[in-house]
């Protein structure tokens, strides 16, 4: 019984130590504007998911337009640029709706 408790405590200690290794360097700082709907971590998670979905949809739409217009091969760089821009706009709109403004450290 005691061995199981020590093993569980060891796992929790290892998880706590490894949690500090997660890289948050590219995440924006969220500034609360008014009264936010959710805590910053939850709002960021929700809006990143929305941005990822928009990225996939924008790429799919670009490829469909390329097929409809008769281009043999879609321009990968242009598709990526359009998809990233759409994802960023979606993230910015979502985070604004959550009551935050983003601040990127460059």
C-alpha positions in Angstrom: 0.0 0.0 0.0 2.7 2.5 1.0 4.7 1.6 -2.1 1.7 2.6 -4.3 1.4 5.9 -2.6 5.1 6.7 -3.0 4.9 5.7 -6.7 1.9 8.0 -7.2 3.7 10.8 -5.4 6.8 10.2 -7.6 4.7 10.4 -10.8 3.0 13.6 -9.6 6.4 15.1 -8.8 7.8 14.2 -12.2 4.7 15.7 -13.9 5.1 18.9 -12.0 8.8 19.1 -12.9 8.2 18.5 -16.6 5.3 21.0 -16.7 8.0 23.7 -16.4 9.5 22.5 -19.7 6.6 23.5 -21.8 7.5 26.3 -24.2 5.2 29.3 -24.1 7.5 31.6 -26.0 5.2 32.3 -28.9 2.0 32.6 -27.0 0.7 36.2 -26.9 0.1 38.0 -23.6 -3.7 38.5 -23.2 -4.7 41.9 -21.8 -8.2 41.9 -20.3 -10.5 44.5 -21.8 -13.5 45.0 -19.6 -14.8 41.8 -18.0 -13.4 38.7 -19.7 -15.7 35.8 -20.3 -13.1 33.1 -19.5 -9.7 32.9 -17.8 -6.8 33.6 -20.2 -5.7 30.0 -20.5 -9.2 28.8 -21.4 -9.8 31.7 -23.8 -6.5 31.0 -25.6 -7.2 27.3 -25.9 -10.7 27.9 -27.3 -9.4 30.5 -29.8 -6.4 28.5 -30.9 -8.9 25.6 -31.7 -11.0 28.0 -33.7 -7.9 29.4 -35.6 -6.8 25.8 -36.4 -10.2 25.0 -37.8 -10.1 28.1 -39.9 -6.6 27.3 -41.2 -7.8 23.9 -42.4 -10.9 25.3 -44.0 -9.0 28.1 -45.8 -6.5 25.6 -47.2 -9.4 23.3 -48.4 -11.2 26.3 -50.0 -8.0 27.3 -51.8 -7.5 23.9 -53.2 -11.1 23.7 -54.3 -10.8 27.1 -56.1 -7.7 25.9 -57.8 -9.5 22.9 -59.1 -12.5 24.9 -60.2 -10.4 27.4 -62.1 -8.4 24.7 -63.9 -5.0 25.2 -62.3 -3.2 21.9 -62.5 -1.3 22.5 -59.2 -2.2 24.9 -56.5 0.6 27.3 -55.3 1.6 25.9 -51.9 3.2 29.1 -50.7 0.1 31.2 -51.6 -2.2 28.5 -50.0 -0.1 28.6 -46.8 -0.1 32.4 -46.7 -3.9 32.7 -47.2 -4.5 29.9 -44.6 -2.3 31.5 -42.0 -3.9 34.9 -42.5 -7.4 33.4 -42.1 -6.4 31.6 -39.0 -4.9 34.8 -37.4 -8.0 36.8 -38.2 -10.2 34.1 -36.7 -8.0 34.0 -33.5 -8.0 37.8 -33.2 -11.8 37.9 -33.6 -12.4 35.0 -31.1 -10.0 36.4 -28.5 -11.7 39.8 -28.8 -15.1 38.2 -28.3 -13.7 36.6 -25.1 -12.8 40.0 -23.7 -9.1 40.1 -24.4 -6.6 41.9 -26.6 -3.4 40.2 -27.7 0.0 41.6 -27.1 2.8 39.9 -29.0 6.4 40.3 -27.8 8.7 40.8 -30.8 
